[in-house]
Amino acid sequence: MEVKAGELLENINYPSDLKKLSEADLERLCKELRQYIIDVVSVNGGHFGASLGVVELSVALHYVLNTPYDQLVWDVGHQAYGHKILTGRRSVFHTNRVYKGISGFPKRGESEYDTFGVGHSSTSISAALGMAVASNHNGEKDRQHVAVIGDGAMTAGLAFEALNHAGIENSNLLVILNDNCMSIDPNVGALKEYLTAITTSRQYNRFRDDIGHVLAKLSELGPNALQVVKKIEKSIKGTLLKESNLFEALNFRYFGPIDGHDVKQLVKVLKDLRNIPGPKLLHCVTVKGKGFALAEKDQTKWHAPGLFDKITGEIKKVKAEKPQPPKYQDVFGHTLVELAEKNPAIMGVTPAMPSGSSLNIMMKAMPDRAFDVGIAEQHAVTFSAGLATRGKLPFCNIYSSFMQRAYDQVIHDVAIQNLNVVFCLDRAGMAGADGATHHGAYDLAYMRCIPNMIVSAPMNEEELRNLMFTAQQDNMGPFSIRYPRGTGVMPDWRRPMKVVPVGKGRKVCDGEELAILTIGHIGNEAVKACHELNAEGIHPAHYDLRYLKPLDEELLHEVFANFKKVITVEDGCIQGGMGSAVLEFMADNDYTARVIRLGIPDKIIEHGEQPELWAECGYDSFSIVNAGKKMVVGMTTRTMAS
């Protein structure tokens, strides 16, 4: 479905076109851009509320800055749809997050206007500071460097590390704090309270950044005059807030808070700030979902709502005729409450993803035993370790790709001390339309090499419940359970829980000549493949390992004693993953067999629906069938394309 842009927007392909407009036209353009985002996302899906909240800021930045010469870095990138539309991608914006289409996040390979690839939070200030320092060394004193970061992303340690460094560098850096009290879920913590105090202080709001314009003029009179006024300004700001300004304490010039939806004021302030040297922070107050009433009212729900009716606001969902399997995350959420009701030691921890992980179920049922610690994965892990030292049993739920950010804490604070922390790794394997930054490709490999760590993956919802039940038994130590984004395979999933002996897999079906070894949900693709192979006279055995560490050596001895043809299948990286572990076992025990490993190859995989990506990487049911035929009879099924 083609979406028509407004009269002004349809003539803007690049920021050079935007600059031809008068400032008086910018409000109208913002309305057209906001409506275009609503029109396209309603029929194609994608992130929604975040981009609506920064429409005016996106327009003002490209109107004032000389992009791409001036470097603009968006943090996370959920909010960059307006930026993409204004920088040459309006004609292909309908392919956003679609297989082989444009990325849902800024991506260097996609456009020169995307100065830094993002997807995880809190990287923008570090990246922009690096660019600013490099520009200084290159003699490009006129080049601007702007990092746009949300108040949620500002809670991460990396953001504070960057602010701390930037304060001592005399670099041309502007940090724009997009303050909307939200990340995906409402923000938490002391920083949120601090920013709220600034934005609600009437006295402080009277002291607007008109002084920025004054400082720009005074800077022409020399450094002495500038330093005097800086001291006066800092003193007044501190008095009005009755405390030191956090950002100015880090040696940033602080301006704001200003209305992030007043495009004319934004243009004026940004023009003034271009002329002020050194690190600066502009505090903009915005509303996530601005311009779409339902998105403003329920900002979590409308972060990425899927397809919806832009007139009525009805979110479109396919109505199933029979009961459907639940999402794995919901099985986790409900099961954790069941376990916690019987085990008072259990606590839940997540870094800013209570809705995405379904820990919000426990947060509602047991608010004193479930914690959203903000976008702070490192803290989430070490906080969990601290809980464990005092006899608590934390279930720390972090997306697989986000757990990469806390790897040292997993080793240093949990594994070395052999603490019973249960890591529930959501979105493991191919994450879908979020793409390369969000695929949980590496957790099997990076967890299995850590001493004391138990590494497991359920093939279905019942197995997830059983592994969670097992992980809270006595003296389990570090325990990792990984499961994918999306639904499972069992509508009837609420079954009594039982212990899954650590290091014990299971035989799914008997067979002859060929053995297929799987771990996790992708084993269901192997089940389909076995049915197809059976229909063609090939009868593989199928084994579900369940545990990658410790391996079920008894099961593997059975496999290699009886089969000379083996296929391993995993929704994770081939390098160092389950297939590698099987080959290591084979070599260590002097077995010989022909082994084909199927999984994520050693390259970056872009976005698409999970089945599309499984097929691209060669480990969907069709690919497993082909591998089986090739091994047994030396032939493959012709592809549809041929």
Secondary structure by P-SEA (a helix, b strand, c coil): cbbbbcccccccccaaaaaaccccaaaaaaaaaaaaaaaaaaccccccaaaaacaaaaaaaaaccccccbbbbbccccccaaaaaaccccccccccccccccccccccccccccccccccccaaaaaaaaaaaaaaaaccccbbbbbbbcccccccaaaaaaaaaaaacccbbbbbbbcccccccccccaaaaaaaaaaacaaaaaacaaaaaaaaaaaaacaaaaaaaaaaaaaaaaaaaccccccccccccccccccccaaaaaaaaaaaacccccbbbbbbbbbccccccccccccccccccccccccccbbbbbbbcccccccaaaaaaaaaaaaaaacccbbbbbccccccccaaaaaaacccccccccccaaaaaaaaaaaaaacccccccccccccccccccccccccccccbbbbbccccccccccccccccccaaaaaaacccccccccccaaaaaaaaaaaacccccbbbbbbbcccccccccccbbbbccccbbbbccccccbbbbbcccaaaaaaaaaaaaaaacbbbbbbbcccccccaaaaaaaaaacccbbbbbbcccccccaaaaaaaaaaaacccccccccccccbbbbbccaaaaaaaacccaaaaaaaaaaaacccccccccc
